[in-house]
Amino acid sequence: MRDYYDGVLSKLISAREEVGLTQREVSLRLGMAHSFMNKCETGERAIDVAELWAISKIYGKPISFFANDEP
């Protein structure tokens, strides 16, 4: 299960970098503390579905993009 979640986190990071935003910028757009995305991307904090939906909108990706399809 951890490998799957690591794949999701990897996609989360690459999508943010693709749109050229910092962790702080994304956190502030979400109305969260500046450290929110750092904690999410390192796995220190889990992301709930509503947060992932909001992140997907900021990144211009469908929420399914973040699913790790590899077994």
Secondary structure, 3 states (H helix, E strand, C coil): CHHHHHHHHHHHHHHHHHHCCCHHHHHHHCCCCCCHHHHHHCCCCCCCHHHHHHHHHHHCCCHHHHCCCCC
